Amino acid sequence: MWPTLISLGALRLSTVTVVLLLGFLVSGFTFWRRGKEEHYSELQLFDGFLLSFIVGAIGARLVFVLLHFGQFGWSIFEWLSVVNKPGTHELAFLVISTLFLYRFAVRKKWDAYEVLDFWSLSLAVWLLFSSLADFTSGAGRGKFTQLPIGVTFPGSIEKTHPVQLYFAIFYLLLYVYLHWAESRYRIFEWYRLGRKSAHTGFLISTFTFFFAVFSALMLLFRLPEFPVFGFNLDIWLYLLGAILGVQVLLRRSDKPLLPESFKERFAKSGKSEEVTPPLQS
């Protein structure tokens, strides 16, 4: 909606650039501050954040190019032209950057899930600013709508859902919840299961689950982003993400994937179905 923030003659400063730069700095500070409070090396924390961010951004761009290969072809210059042909895939960025940071933390012999908990707070901040940047530029708009909440973006003649703002509000609320839960999840009895201290990983698993569920719901208001051979993979990817979030949460809380009563009932039914060999005369 406001593509240019400052215009002085030939000098123009785009709003997207300012918002994304601010988001990068704030998310980096969020990650660094939490790591420093837990006595991690500040320099290594910065390296981990910066490298994860760069690797995730490169991977997200490559995924975008592959999914829109007809617009780019085999021209490497077109692939690298993020100004003339902008575009990345948010989900690809999240997956690739998180996996890289996990491997980075393992190599440093850190508590990888604790580092990912810091990362989840940082991601919520970055995605908040990224959504606001998309809104200012009109990128990532939703489906057409006649509702009063609809917005007519530059280059469009009809109102569309401002899904960028929907996501921005969601990420803000998600950050508030994660920040609140960070100092409290260790005393959640259902998560601690009687242990003196709870395992780390609560924040990243919660982030993964809520992100996947909300993104799936937003498919009602926006077009899918992962069309492959005419088939949209979005809902399946988000379903897989929600299952992964629940699985990590259960494993980190040492909760069994099946209730003990169900296991016992299954074991008894299995025994009852055993065939008793006939008596030999």
C-alpha positions, 0 to 999 in steps of 0.5 A: 500500500505504501511501496515508497517510504521516502522519495527525494528526487532520484533517491527512493527508499522503499518501505519494504526494504526498511521494514525487512531490515528492521525485522532482521535486526529485531529478530536477530536481537531477540535470538541473541538476547535469549542465547546470551541470557543462557550463557551461550557464546555471543559470537557463535550465536550471531554466526548461527543466526546469520548463517541460518538466515542466509541459507534459509533465504537462498533455499527459499529463493530456489524453491520459488524459482523451481515452482515458477520455472516457466517465468525464470527458465535456465537464466541464472541472472533471472534467478538472482534478480530479486529486484525485478522478479522478487519472490521467496517461499516462506515455508521453505525458508522456515524449514531450511533455516531451522534444519541448518540451525539444528545441525549448527547447534549439534556441531557446537554441542549445544542443547539443540532444542533450547536453541530452537526455542530461541529461534522460534521467538526470533521467527515469530518476530521476523514473520511479523515484519515480513507480513507487514512488508508484504502488505505495504508492497501488495505482495501475497494478497488473498482471494477476491472478496466483497467484504468491507475488510477487503483492500484494493491493492495497487495494480488490482481493480477488485478488493482482496483479503488482506491476508498479510494483516491476518498473518501479522496479527497471528504472528504478534499473538504467537510471539506474545504466547511464546514469550509468556510460555517461555518462563512457565512451560517448565512448571506445566505438570502435563509437560513435566510429567513429575520430573524436576525440570522439563525438557526444552523444545516446548516453544519450537514444537508449539510454534510449528503446530500453530503455524501449520494450523493457521496457515492451513486455515488461511487457504480459505482466503488465499491461493495455494503456493505449492502447485506441483503438476496441477496438484496443490500440496499446501494442505498436505504440507501444513498437515504434516507440519502440524503432526510434526509439531505434536510429535516433537511436543510429545517426545520432548515431554516423554509422553507416549504416543499411545495411552498406556490403557490403550497399549494394555488393551491392545496387548490383551487382545493380541494374546487372546487371539493367539491360536492354542496348538491342538493336544497330541494323543 
